[in-house]
Amino acid sequence: MRRIRAWNWKKKLLGVSLLALLVGYGLCLPKQLFKDPTSTILLDRNGTLLNAKIATDGQWRFPEIVAVPKKFERCILLYEDEHFNTHPGFNPVSIYRAARANMKA
């Protein structure tokens, strides 16, 4: 019985600690996360994206707009990470291939 109470107490303490850390982290973030240069975009008079150029530091960072056209989004995803929608934030297969290539090198 004591073990169960101790276990429940530890789980609650862990949950409260994690919540406090997340709230603290959220409060520490600046309003604007990135001050890096954004990609140059060209829109027509209706707001349709015609062209985009990568930022000076080699990253795709769009200025705040309502939406990027689906076709352009798909092109970027295929170029950058075609499995973006199917992995949990990192691609284990790609990590394995990169580790294997590093070991060979």
C-alpha positions as CSV (number, residue, x, y, z in Angstrom):
1,M,0.0,0.0,0.0
2,R,2.9,2.4,0.8
3,R,4.5,1.6,-2.5
4,I,1.3,2.5,-4.4
5,R,1.0,5.8,-2.5
6,A,4.7,6.6,-3.0
7,W,4.4,5.8,-6.7
8,N,1.3,8.0,-7.2
9,W,3.0,10.8,-5.3
10,K,6.0,10.6,-7.5
11,K,3.9,10.6,-10.7
12,K,2.0,13.7,-9.6
13,L,5.2,15.5,-8.6
14,L,6.8,14.6,-12.0
15,G,3.7,15.8,-13.8
16,V,3.6,19.1,-11.9
17,S,7.3,19.6,-12.5
18,L,7.0,19.0,-16.3
19,L,4.0,21.4,-16.5
20,A,6.0,24.0,-14.6
21,L,8.9,23.6,-16.9
22,L,6.7,23.9,-20.0
23,V,5.0,27.0,-18.7
24,G,8.3,28.6,-17.8
25,Y,9.8,27.8,-21.2
26,G,6.7,29.3,-22.9
27,L,7.0,32.5,-20.9
28,C,10.7,32.8,-21.7
29,L,10.3,32.7,-25.4
30,P,10.4,36.0,-27.2
31,K,7.4,37.2,-29.2
32,Q,9.3,36.9,-32.4
33,L,11.2,33.7,-32.4
34,F,13.4,34.3,-35.4
35,K,15.1,37.5,-36.5
36,D,16.8,35.7,-39.4
37,P,16.3,36.8,-42.9
38,T,13.2,35.5,-44.6
39,S,12.8,34.1,-48.1
40,T,11.9,36.5,-50.9
41,I,8.5,35.8,-52.3
42,L,6.7,37.1,-55.3
43,L,2.9,37.4,-55.3
44,D,0.5,38.4,-58.0
45,R,-2.2,41.1,-57.4
46,N,-4.6,38.4,-56.1
47,G,-2.0,37.1,-53.5
48,T,-1.2,33.9,-55.4
49,L,2.5,32.9,-54.9
50,L,4.4,33.1,-58.2
51,N,7.9,32.5,-57.0
52,A,10.1,32.2,-54.0
53,K,13.8,32.5,-53.4
54,I,15.7,30.9,-50.5
55,A,16.9,33.2,-47.7
56,T,20.5,34.4,-47.7
57,D,21.5,31.9,-45.1
58,G,20.2,29.0,-47.2
59,Q,17.0,28.3,-45.2
60,W,13.4,28.5,-46.3
61,R,11.8,31.0,-43.9
62,F,8.6,32.6,-45.3
63,P,7.4,35.9,-44.0
64,E,4.1,35.6,-42.2
65,I,1.4,35.0,-44.7
66,V,-1.9,33.2,-44.4
67,A,-1.0,30.1,-46.4
68,V,1.5,28.8,-48.9
69,P,0.0,27.2,-52.0
70,K,-0.3,23.4,-51.6
71,K,1.7,22.7,-54.8
72,F,4.6,24.8,-53.5
73,E,4.4,23.2,-50.1
74,R,4.5,19.8,-51.7
75,C,7.6,20.7,-53.8
76,I,9.5,21.9,-50.7
77,L,8.5,18.8,-48.7
78,L,9.6,16.5,-51.5
79,Y,12.9,18.3,-51.8
80,E,13.6,18.6,-48.0
81,D,12.0,15.5,-46.5
82,E,9.5,13.5,-48.5
83,H,8.6,11.4,-45.5
84,F,7.8,14.5,-43.3
85,N,4.1,13.5,-42.8
86,T,4.9,9.9,-41.9
87,H,7.6,10.1,-39.2
88,P,7.4,11.3,-35.6
89,G,9.5,14.5,-36.0
90,F,12.6,12.6,-37.0
91,N,13.1,9.9,-39.6
92,P,14.7,6.8,-38.0
93,V,15.6,5.3,-41.4
94,S,17.4,8.5,-42.4
95,I,19.2,8.7,-39.1
96,Y,20.3,5.0,-39.6
97,R,21.5,5.7,-43.1
98,A,23.5,8.8,-42.0
99,A,25.1,6.9,-39.1
100,R,26.0,4.1,-41.4
101,A,27.5,6.5,-44.0
102,N,29.5,8.2,-41.2
103,M,30.8,4.9,-40.0
104,K,32.0,4.0,-43.4
105,A,33.7,7.4,-43.9
